[in-house]
Amino acid sequence: MIHTPRLELRVPTDTEYQAVCDVAVRGIHDPTTTPFAVDWTDAPPDRLRRNAFQFLWGTRAAWSPDDWHLEFAVYRDGRPIGMKALWATDFGALGEVSTGSWLGRDSQGQGYGKEMRAAVLHLAFTCLGAHWATSQVFADNPASISVNRHHGYQEDGFELRTRRGHPARWLRFRLAAEDWLGGPRDTGIEVEGLEPCAEMFARPGETA
């Protein structure tokens, strides 16, 4: 569990995740476009909930210390407002993590995206010993680009992705641990309950 000045991030139970899915069903983005590389929000409500649960269960079933995908439900004043993900591949060798997120539309524009990102960057760099954090975003998503720049990410090239059958520019961003640890960081972030789970995460420079 991660606490920030305004938010709480925790791994949801299945019961809690139902309420999180309700937030997604109420809307995340303008339906005429999508900020996601996978068009999961295009599904009707029942299918969206089913797909979301299958994805969440899949991340847990496939977990290993080197290859893992951690999904946090994000809470403000006890109610869910979105999700924040942190994942890694070959973590022991590469020490690299990636992040992703979404917020319900009524919680956007209030700085929560930056606060959520600060929470998982603190976990990755301060607690897990990551060397790098990466982020990917479509070029026409200024809110996510702003979050990257706020935290000191540098542009790392681009590629083309198919979005609803059309090509779109997919920007890559990268943040080094030394820039995060040595720069101005958000304060008031606390991680709780990591020690009992330590063996579930490889340490960079080690193999699991």
Disulfide bonds with the S-S distance in Angstrom:
none
